[in-house]
Amino acid sequence: MRSQVTVTWGESSTYRFDLEEVQPMPHDLARTWLDEQFIFLGCDPIRSTGKVLMADKVLCVAQAAGEERFRDEAHRPWAMAFAKAASAALAKPVVSVDVRGQALSF
């Protein structure tokens, strides 16, 4: 089964992270990692109710981190941690994050 996370800021700015041969992140650790990044990066809840769904966290963290964290080789460990956390927290082997369109698909 294919296991991959894609993060895009448009057609010319797409970053794919192959998780096929990578040790998966445990679900609880993935949720904690995303929670910590959400706070560290100063993300705000998307919904007016203040409730933050896991999908919202994935979108917000990707957006707040910025394209550079996914593009630059110096940030590759962070980008791979994001990919592993997104896949594990959402319990989906294939995740697409469209930052510009604020959309998530599985």
C-alpha positions in Angstrom: 0.0 0.0 0.0 1.2 3.5 -0.9 2.1 5.8 2.0 2.8 9.4 1.1 2.1 12.9 2.3 2.0 15.8 -0.3 2.1 19.4 0.7 1.4 22.0 -2.0 1.3 25.8 -2.4 0.2 25.5 -6.0 1.2 23.5 -9.1 4.9 24.5 -9.1 5.4 24.2 -5.4 4.5 20.6 -4.5 6.5 18.6 -2.0 6.0 14.8 -1.7 7.2 12.7 1.3 7.4 9.0 0.7 6.6 7.2 4.0 6.8 3.7 2.5 10.1 2.7 4.1 9.9 5.0 7.1 9.2 4.0 10.6 5.6 5.2 11.4 5.0 7.6 14.2 2.7 6.3 16.9 -0.8 7.9 16.9 -0.5 9.6 20.3 3.0 10.9 19.6 1.8 12.3 16.3 -1.1 14.2 18.0 1.3 15.6 20.6 3.8 16.6 18.0 1.1 18.5 16.0 -0.2 20.1 19.2 3.2 21.3 20.1 3.9 22.7 16.6 0.5 24.4 16.6 1.3 26.3 19.7 5.0 26.9 18.9 4.2 28.4 15.5 1.4 30.6 17.0 -1.4 29.1 15.0 -5.0 30.3 15.6 -8.1 28.1 15.4 -9.8 28.3 12.0 -13.3 27.8 13.3 -15.2 30.6 15.1 -16.2 28.1 17.8 -12.6 27.8 18.8 -12.7 24.0 18.3 -9.6 22.7 16.5 -10.0 19.5 14.5 -6.9 17.4 13.8 -7.3 18.2 10.1 -7.3 21.9 11.0 -4.1 21.5 12.9 -2.4 19.8 9.9 -3.4 22.7 7.7 -2.5 25.4 10.1 0.9 23.9 11.0 1.8 23.5 7.3 0.8 27.1 6.6 2.5 28.6 9.6 5.7 26.7 9.0 5.9 28.1 5.5 7.0 26.6 2.2 10.7 27.0 3.1 10.4 24.3 5.8 9.2 21.8 3.1 11.5 23.0 0.3 14.9 23.5 2.0 17.1 20.5 2.6 18.2 21.9 6.0 14.6 21.5 7.3 14.1 18.0 5.9 14.0 16.3 9.3 11.2 18.7 10.4 9.3 18.2 7.1 9.5 14.4 7.4 8.3 14.6 11.1 5.4 16.7 9.8 4.6 14.1 7.1 4.8 11.2 9.6 2.7 13.1 12.2 0.0 14.1 9.6 -0.3 10.5 8.3 -0.5 9.0 11.8 -2.7 11.6 13.5 -5.2 11.4 10.6 -4.8 7.6 10.4 -4.5 7.8 6.6 -1.6 6.4 4.5 -2.1 9.0 1.8 -2.6 12.7 2.7 -2.7 15.7 0.5 -2.4 19.2 2.0 -3.3 22.1 -0.2 -2.1 25.1 1.8 -3.2 27.7 -0.7 -6.7 26.2 -1.1 -7.0 25.4 2.6 -8.0 21.8 1.7 -7.0 18.4 3.0 -7.7 15.2 1.1 -7.0 11.5 1.9 
